[in-house]
Amino acid sequence: MTATPPPRRPTNRTLPNINERIRFPKVRLIDVDGTQLGIMSPREALVLAQERELDLVVISEKADPPVCRIMDYGKYKFQQEKKAREAKKKQQTVEVKEVKMRYKIDEHDYQVRVNQAKRFLKDGDKVKATITFRGRESQHSELAEDLLKRLATDLQDVGEVQQLPQKEGRNMIMIVIPKK
């Protein structure tokens, strides 16, 4: 039977600098409405914050003296988390979708790959076009390069080539990105 370790207590470094945790000799104090109340000791600033039933929060440790503000810390923390969630929503993730083929591909199969690549580019994803070689087929790398160049011209209305055809081992790869 294994014993479960005790729960970790947050260290002083992970806790925010608020109220009694402020360890500076002097601080510059800013009121709730943004007016500066001057430079004073953290103890005096904490008394002012407690009179208003709010918290004393360090805004900038790097300043000389450090800047503190009287505010509702719970509300401030909630707003910071809300901003982070909004930024994450607006963030675009670009995936790399792959279109695989051989250099001896039939015309209809090639058109299917072109249509797949167009759909991926319209969705905002990058397309990695890969031509694989088997056995002695790698001798015909110029045919594969011609096929990738043909693919680039077929996709030029929706995308542009980011990486020109390049041979990597048994594959030849080209990357196409969506047009802006």
C-alpha positions as CSV (number, residue, x, y, z in Angstrom):
1,M,0.0,0.0,0.0
2,T,1.5,3.3,-1.0
3,A,0.9,6.5,1.0
4,T,-0.5,9.5,-0.9
5,P,1.7,12.5,-0.6
6,P,0.3,15.5,1.3
7,P,-1.3,18.2,-0.9
8,R,1.2,20.9,-2.0
9,R,0.9,24.2,-0.4
10,P,1.4,27.2,-2.6
11,T,4.8,28.8,-2.2
12,N,5.2,32.5,-1.5
13,R,6.4,33.0,-5.1
14,T,3.2,31.7,-6.6
15,L,1.0,33.8,-4.3
16,P,0.2,37.3,-5.6
17,N,1.6,40.3,-3.7
18,I,-1.5,41.6,-2.0
19,N,-2.2,43.1,1.5
20,E,0.2,41.7,4.2
21,R,2.4,39.9,1.6
22,I,3.8,43.2,0.3
23,R,7.5,43.4,1.5
24,F,8.8,46.7,0.3
25,P,10.0,49.6,2.5
26,K,8.0,52.2,0.5
27,V,5.3,52.0,-2.2
28,R,3.6,54.4,-4.5
29,L,-0.1,54.2,-3.9
30,I,-2.9,54.7,-6.5
31,D,-6.5,55.0,-5.4
32,V,-9.5,53.2,-6.8
33,D,-10.3,56.0,-9.2
34,G,-6.7,56.2,-10.5
35,T,-5.5,59.3,-8.5
36,Q,-2.1,59.0,-6.9
37,L,-2.0,59.2,-3.1
38,G,1.8,59.5,-3.0
39,I,4.7,57.4,-1.5
40,M,4.1,55.7,1.8
41,S,4.9,52.6,3.8
42,P,2.9,49.5,2.9
43,R,1.4,49.4,6.4
44,E,-0.1,52.9,5.9
45,A,-1.4,51.9,2.4
46,L,-2.9,48.7,3.8
47,V,-4.8,50.8,6.5
48,L,-6.2,53.0,3.7
49,A,-7.3,49.9,1.7
50,Q,-8.9,48.3,4.7
51,E,-10.9,51.5,5.5
52,R,-12.4,51.2,2.0
53,E,-12.9,47.4,2.5
54,L,-10.7,46.6,-0.5
55,D,-7.3,45.0,-1.1
56,L,-3.8,46.5,-1.7
57,V,-2.4,44.9,-4.8
58,V,1.2,45.3,-6.3
59,I,0.8,46.4,-9.9
60,S,4.4,47.0,-10.8
61,E,7.3,45.5,-8.8
62,K,10.0,46.8,-11.1
63,A,9.2,50.5,-10.6
64,D,11.1,52.5,-8.0
65,P,9.3,52.6,-5.6
66,P,6.9,49.7,-6.5
67,V,3.4,50.7,-7.5
68,C,0.4,49.5,-5.5
69,R,-3.3,50.0,-6.1
70,I,-6.3,49.9,-4.0
71,M,-8.8,47.5,-5.7
72,D,-11.1,44.5,-5.2
73,Y,-8.6,41.7,-5.9
74,G,-11.3,39.1,-6.6
75,K,-12.9,41.3,-9.3
76,Y,-9.4,42.1,-10.8
77,K,-8.5,38.4,-11.0
78,F,-11.8,37.6,-12.6
79,Q,-11.3,40.3,-15.2
80,Q,-7.8,39.1,-16.0
81,E,-9.1,35.5,-16.5
82,K,-11.9,36.8,-18.7
83,K,-9.4,38.7,-20.9
84,A,-7.3,35.6,-21.2
85,R,-10.3,33.5,-22.3
86,E,-11.3,36.2,-24.9
87,A,-7.8,36.2,-26.3
88,K,-7.8,32.4,-26.6
89,K,-11.1,32.5,-28.4
90,K,-9.8,35.0,-31.0
91,Q,-6.6,33.0,-31.5
92,Q,-6.4,31.2,-34.8
93,T,-4.9,27.7,-34.9
94,V,-3.4,26.8,-38.3
95,E,-3.2,23.1,-38.9
96,V,-1.0,21.4,-41.6
97,K,-3.1,19.1,-43.7
98,E,-1.3,16.6,-45.9
99,V,-2.1,15.6,-49.5
100,K,-0.2,12.4,-50.5
101,M,0.3,11.1,-54.0
102,R,2.7,9.3,-56.2
103,Y,4.4,10.8,-59.3
104,K,2.6,8.3,-61.5
105,I,-0.9,9.5,-60.4
106,D,-3.8,9.3,-62.7
107,E,-5.6,12.5,-63.9
108,H,-8.8,11.9,-61.9
109,D,-6.9,11.1,-58.7
110,Y,-4.8,14.2,-59.2
111,Q,-8.0,16.3,-59.5
112,V,-9.3,14.8,-56.3
113,R,-6.1,15.8,-54.5
114,V,-6.3,19.3,-56.0
115,N,-9.9,19.7,-54.7
116,Q,-8.9,18.4,-51.2
117,A,-6.0,20.9,-51.1
118,K,-8.3,23.8,-52.2
119,R,-10.8,22.9,-49.5
120,F,-8.0,22.8,-46.8
121,L,-6.7,26.2,-48.0
122,K,-10.1,27.8,-48.0
123,D,-10.5,26.5,-44.4
124,G,-7.4,28.4,-43.5
125,D,-5.0,25.4,-43.1
126,K,-1.6,24.9,-44.6
127,V,-1.2,22.1,-47.1
128,K,1.8,19.8,-47.3
129,A,1.9,18.1,-50.6
130,T,3.9,14.9,-50.4
131,I,5.0,12.6,-53.2
132,T,6.4,9.3,-52.0
133,F,9.0,7.2,-53.9
134,R,9.3,3.4,-53.7
135,G,12.4,1.5,-54.7
136,R,14.0,2.9,-57.8
137,E,11.3,5.6,-58.4
138,S,13.5,8.2,-56.7
139,Q,15.4,8.4,-60.0
140,H,12.4,10.2,-61.4
141,S,12.5,13.1,-59.0
142,E,12.2,15.6,-61.8
143,L,8.8,14.1,-62.7
144,A,7.7,14.5,-59.1
145,E,9.0,18.1,-59.1
146,D,7.0,18.9,-62.3
147,L,3.9,17.4,-60.7
148,L,4.3,19.6,-57.5
149,K,4.8,22.7,-59.7
150,R,1.7,21.8,-61.6
151,L,-0.2,21.5,-58.3
152,A,1.2,24.9,-57.2
153,T,-0.2,26.5,-60.4
154,D,-3.6,24.8,-60.0
155,L,-3.7,26.2,-56.4
156,Q,-2.4,29.7,-57.1
157,D,-5.9,31.2,-56.9
158,V,-6.4,30.1,-53.3
159,G,-2.8,29.6,-52.0
160,E,0.8,30.5,-52.4
161,V,3.9,28.3,-52.1
162,Q,5.7,28.7,-48.8
163,Q,8.3,26.0,-49.4
164,L,9.3,25.0,-52.9
165,P,9.5,21.3,-53.8
166,Q,12.3,19.7,-51.7
167,K,13.4,16.1,-51.5
168,E,13.6,14.6,-48.0
169,G,14.6,11.0,-48.0
170,R,12.0,8.9,-49.9
171,N,9.6,11.9,-50.2
172,M,9.4,15.1,-52.1
173,I,7.5,17.8,-50.1
174,M,6.0,21.2,-51.0
175,I,4.1,23.4,-48.5
176,V,1.3,25.8,-49.7
177,I,-0.2,28.4,-47.4
178,P,-3.6,30.1,-47.9
179,K,-3.7,33.5,-49.5
180,K,-4.5,36.4,-47.2
